[in-house]
Amino acid sequence: MKKSLTIAIGIQVAIMILIMIPPMFARAFGSEVLLEVQRVDPRALFRGDYVILDYPLLNDVDNGLTADQIARFEQAGREKKMIYVTLTQDRPAKLVSIDFKKPDLAPAQACIAARVGHWTEWDKDVSFPQISQYFVPEGEGKLLERNLESLLARVRTTNGCNAVLLGLEPKEMEN
């Protein structure tokens, strides 16, 4: 009985450590990207103040895509598949490409895994699940809601397209 309990606890500890490794790796070794943000939902009854972030980066993504590529993204939306978004490291980041496989990154580029909720000609529901929620100290959610258009999300990404939201900062840096 004692041996099986030790094994069960060891497995649980190993799982917790494995869950913590990707975000820690992204924070320590990832590339930094600054993304424009939109939309906020500043309060949850049981979770306190937090911000649900949406990134307008993919709003006009159909420009430059072939009809075959658009059909593939529509299919990915129906199947809730992951895609990979390649970005510049400009301030704010600009879209380079989107694809179904992890990209080979050029210098000054980063990538983030995204999930396609649905994809139609008129509406694209593409989200970055790893960086969609940002928890804030109590009382700060409403302030962020009022100033969201003037903020950028500071995100750290790995070459494997894992992302960690580090914080929000003003679009315009003070001199």
C-alpha positions in Angstrom: 0.0 0.0 0.0 2.8 2.4 0.9 4.7 1.8 -2.4 1.6 2.4 -4.5 0.8 5.6 -2.7 4.3 6.9 -3.2 4.1 6.1 -7.0 0.7 7.8 -7.2 2.1 11.0 -5.5 5.2 10.8 -7.7 3.1 10.7 -10.9 1.0 13.7 -9.7 4.1 15.8 -8.9 5.6 14.9 -12.3 2.5 16.0 -14.1 2.4 19.3 -12.2 6.1 19.9 -13.1 5.5 19.0 -16.8 2.6 21.5 -16.9 4.8 24.3 -15.5 7.8 23.8 -17.8 6.5 25.3 -21.1 5.5 28.7 -19.6 8.7 28.9 -17.6 10.8 28.1 -20.7 8.9 30.7 -22.7 9.5 33.4 -20.0 13.2 32.5 -19.7 14.2 31.9 -23.3 11.4 33.2 -25.6 11.3 36.2 -28.0 9.3 39.2 -27.0 6.4 40.4 -29.1 4.0 43.4 -28.5 0.5 42.9 -29.7 -2.4 45.3 -30.0 -5.4 44.3 -27.9 -9.1 44.9 -28.0 -12.2 43.9 -26.0 -12.3 43.4 -22.3 -14.5 41.6 -19.7 -13.1 42.9 -16.4 -14.8 41.0 -13.7 -15.8 37.4 -12.8 -17.8 36.6 -9.7 -15.4 33.8 -8.5 -12.1 34.8 -10.2 -11.9 38.5 -9.4 -10.7 41.1 -11.9 -9.3 39.8 -15.1 -9.2 41.0 -18.7 -10.2 38.8 -21.6 -8.0 39.9 -24.5 -8.7 39.7 -28.2 -6.1 40.5 -30.7 -7.1 42.4 -33.9 -4.1 41.2 -35.7 -6.1 38.6 -37.6 -9.1 40.7 -38.6 -8.0 41.3 -42.2 -6.1 38.0 -42.7 -8.0 37.1 -45.9 -6.0 39.6 -47.9 -3.4 37.7 -49.8 -4.8 34.2 -49.2 -5.8 32.0 -52.1 -9.3 30.5 -52.4 -7.8 27.1 -51.5 -6.2 28.5 -48.3 -9.4 30.2 -47.3 -11.2 26.9 -47.7 -8.6 25.1 -45.5 -9.1 27.7 -42.8 -12.9 27.4 -43.0 -12.4 23.6 -42.5 -10.0 24.2 -39.6 -12.7 26.4 -38.0 -15.3 23.6 -38.3 -12.8 21.1 -36.8 -11.5 23.6 -34.1 -7.9 23.0 -35.3 -4.8 24.9 -34.2 -2.9 27.2 -36.6 0.4 29.0 -36.3 0.7 32.7 -36.6 4.1 34.2 -37.5 4.6 37.8 -36.4 7.3 40.5 -36.7 8.8 41.8 -33.5 7.9 45.4 -34.4 6.0 47.6 -31.9 3.2 46.6 -32.4 3.7 43.2 -34.1 2.6 42.8 -37.7 1.2 39.6 -39.2 3.7 37.7 -41.5 1.9 34.5 -42.2 -0.5 31.9 -40.9 -0.2 28.1 -41.5 -1.1 24.7 -40.2 2.5 23.7 -39.3 5.1 25.3 -37.1 7.0 27.9 -39.1 10.8 28.2 -39.7 11.3 31.6 -38.2 13.5 34.3 -39.7 15.4 36.7 -37.5 13.1 39.2 -35.7 10.1 36.9 -36.1 8.1 35.0 -33.5 5.1 32.6 -33.7 2.1 31.9 -31.5 -0.2 28.9 -31.6 -3.8 30.0 -32.3 -7.2 28.2 -32.3 -9.7 28.7 -35.1 -13.2 28.8 -33.6 -14.9 29.5 -36.9 -13.8 31.1 -40.2 -16.2 32.7 -42.6 -16.0 35.4 -45.2 -17.5 37.9 -42.8 -16.3 36.7 -39.4 -13.1 35.1 -38.1 -13.0 33.7 -34.6 -9.3 33.1 -34.1 -7.9 33.2 -30.6 -4.6 32.8 -28.8 -5.7 30.5 -25.9 -2.4 30.7 -24.1 -2.6 34.5 -23.8 -6.4 35.3 -23.8 -6.8 36.0 -20.1 -4.8 38.4 -18.0 -5.5 38.6 -14.2 -5.1 41.9 -12.5 -5.3 43.2 -8.9 -8.8 43.8 -7.6 -10.1 47.2 -8.8 -7.8 47.5 -11.8 -10.1 45.7 -14.4 -12.4 48.7 -14.9 -9.4 51.0 -15.4 -7.9 48.7 -18.0 -11.3 48.5 -19.7 -11.3 52.3 -20.2 -7.7 52.4 -21.5 -7.4 49.2 -23.5 -7.1 50.9 -26.9 -3.9 52.6 -25.7 -2.2 49.4 -24.5 -0.1 46.6 -26.0 0.2 43.1 -24.7 3.8 42.1 -23.9 4.1 38.5 -24.9 7.1 36.1 -24.8 7.1 33.3 -27.4 9.3 30.3 -28.0 10.3 28.8 -31.4 7.7 26.1 -30.6 5.0 28.8 -30.7 4.2 28.6 -27.0 3.3 32.0 -25.6 3.2 33.6 -22.2 1.5 37.0 -21.5 3.9 39.1 -19.4 1.8 42.2 -19.0 0.2 45.2 -20.6 2.0 48.4 -21.4 1.3 51.7 -23.1 1.5 51.8 -26.9 3.4 55.0 -26.9 6.6 54.9 -24.8 7.5 57.9 -22.8 10.9 59.5 -23.5 
